Amino acid sequence: MYKHWKKIFLAIAALFWSGCNDNSSSDNPSTGNELVACDLDYNWCPDDPSCTNTYYCEDETVCFQQTENKIITLDCRDKHDNKTIYTENEFKSKYYVKSERIHAEVESYHESSSSFAETNLSSNTEAVKPLINCYNDTALNDKGQSFDIISCDDGNKYLRDHSVYSEVPKEREKVPKDVQIFAPTPGSEKAANCTKGPRKCHDYKLRDENGNTVKNVGGCNYNTITCPAKP
């Protein structure tokens, strides 16, 4: 009798695993182009009333979301400070916000909890990435001018105070060649041990070739970043 039931059990198990294997190929369709992940900071904007959110993306692009007349555009600067303006749909076709994706996946998980055995949430979430620490440091440009920067364990360097350098191309040329203008979000995975520093002011006058003031650039709403002293 024992051998009889053992044969029945083995046959049922074989049919179960065969069914699972048949479904595996259809559950994993090609996702096409992979989107680039971004961190969202609601409180990290330049001195611009139209700026509502700032995105720090894993391809080292920084995007400022601007809303005017209910139309959303994103002013993005890559790691070479090249500027691209995206519509909201164009931005979403290339980037996604990590916190929003995780929230959506958790909601989807709860909605499908009745069929938990067929749900694999972990296959859709990102692998946990190592945290990167940064440290207060200084750097010299080719003319010997000193800049306050942060140096990070991944080899990247950023200005502690981007203020005038983020707005005035002529001043941006003074920044040391290996230093990026926009630092990561304090406390994010790319600057895990850092915090927001005091806000900085700057008053810069754009002048024409005759020395006449064309535009006043500046304000007191420029965020800075501070990290521990370099060990």
N, C-alpha and C positions, 0 to 999 in steps of 0.2 A: 504493500500500500504506500509506504514511504517513497519508494522509487517511482511509483506512478505519479504522485503529486509533484515530486521533484521535476519530472519531465514536463508537466503542465506549466509549472512556474518558469522554467527556463524558456519555454516557447513563448510565453506572454512577454517576458523580459526582452527577448530578441525582437518581437514585433514592436515594442515600445521604443527601443533605441533605433530601430530602422526608421520609424516615423520621425523621430527627432532629427536624424541625419538628412532626411529628405527635405525638411523645412529649412535647414541651415542656410542653404544657398539663396533662397528667396528672401530671407530676413536681412540680408546684407547687400542691398543694391549699391551701385556706385553713387557716391555723393557729389561727384563732379569736382569743381574747383574748391579747394579748402579755404575757408575764410580766416582772416588774421584776427587774433584775440586782442581785445583792448580792455584796460581798466578805466572806469568812469569815476571822475572826481567832480562832485557837484559844487565844490567851494574853491576851485582852483582856476580862476579866470584872470586874464589880463584886465587892465583898467578900461573896460568896454561895456557899457550898459546893455548892449545887445547880446553879450556872451552869457550863456546860461550853463553850459557844461563843458568840461574839458576831457578829452580821451587820450590816454597814453597807450600806444599800441606796440605789439611785440616786434614789429618791423622798425621800431624806433621813430615812428611817426607820431606827432602830437597834433591833435585836431581840436579847434575851438568851435563849439556849436553856437550859431548865431540865429536869432529869431527876429525877423522884421516883417511886419504886416502879416503875421501868422505863417510866414514862409521860412522854413528851416534850411540853412545851408551850413556847411562845415568847411572852415578854413584850416587846411592841413599843411604841416611843414614836415618834410622827411628829415633824415639825420644829416643831410647836406644842406638843410634849410631851403630846399626847393618848395615852392608854394603850389598847392592845388586846391581849387574850390570844388566841393562835391555837393550835389543835391542830397537830400536825405536818402532817397532810393539808391543813388550811386554809392553812397557811403555804406549802406547795408549790403550792397552786392559784393563788397570787398572786406568789410570788417564786421565783427560782432562784439557785444559787450559780455564779458565773462559772467558777471553777476546775473544778467538777464537770462543767459542760457541756462545756468544752473537752476535758477528759479523756475524756468519753464519745464526743465527736466523733472524737478521735484514735484511740480503740479501734475505733470503727466503720470508720474509714478503713483501718486495718490489716486488719481482717477482710474487707473488700471489695477488697483490693488486686489480686486476680485479675481484677477487672473495673474497673480504674482509669479506663478511658476513659469509663465511665458515672458516675463519682463526682466530685462537685464539693464538696469539703470547704469551700472558701472561701465558698460561698454560705450556709453555715449558721453561720459564726462571726461574731462581732461586729466591726464596724469599729474600728480602733485609735483610741482617744480621746486627745486631747491631755492631757498631764500638767499638773496645777495646782500651783503653788508657793504656800506660805504663809510668814508671817513673824511672829515674836514682836511683840506689840503690847500696848497697854493700852486700856481703855475705861471711861468713867464712866457710872454709872446716873443717874437723874433726881435723886438726892440727893447727887451728887458723890462717891460711893464708887468707888474705882478697882478694876478687875479685870484680872488677867493673861489675855490672850487671844491667839489667832493670827488674823491677817487674811490672807485668801487672794485670789489674783488673780482668782477668779471672783466676788468681792464678798461671799462668805460670811465670817462671823466665828464663832469657837468659843472656849469656855473652855479654858484650858490644863489646869485641874484641876477636874473635874466633881464630885468627892467628895460633899460635903454637899448640893450643889444638885441632884444626881440622885435624892436620897432624901427630902428634906424640902421639901414644897410651899411652906411659909412662907418658907424661905430662897430658893427658886427665884424668888420674886417680886422679889428684889433684883437679879437679873441684868439688865444693860442689854437693852432691848427688841430690839435688832437682833443680839444675840449668842446663838448656840445652845449648849446645854449639852454635848452629846456631840460631840467632835471626830472627824474621819475617822481611819481607821487610819493610823498613821505609815508613810510610804513608799508608800501606795496612790496611785492616780491623782489623788485629791482633796487629797493632802498629800504630794506626791512628794519634796520636799526636807526633810521633817521626820523626827524619830526619837522613840522613846519616851523620856520624861523619867523622873525618879526617882518611885518610888511614894510616895504621900502618905497621911498618917494624919489622921483627924478624929474627934473625940469630941463627939457631940451628944446632948443629952437631950430627948426629947419630953416636954412637960409638959402637964398638964390646966389647966383654967381657974383652979384653986386653986394652981397652981405646983408641984404634986406630979409627980415623975418617973413617967411612964407606961412609957417604953421608952428604953433606951440605943441610939443609932444610931451606927455608926462602925466603925472598924478601921484597918488599915494596909495595905490591899491595893488602893488606888485608883490606877490608872495615870494618868499625865499625858503630855502631848505637848510637845515643844519643837522650834522651827524656827529658822532663821537670823535674825539681826537684820534689821529692815526697812531696805532700801537707801535 
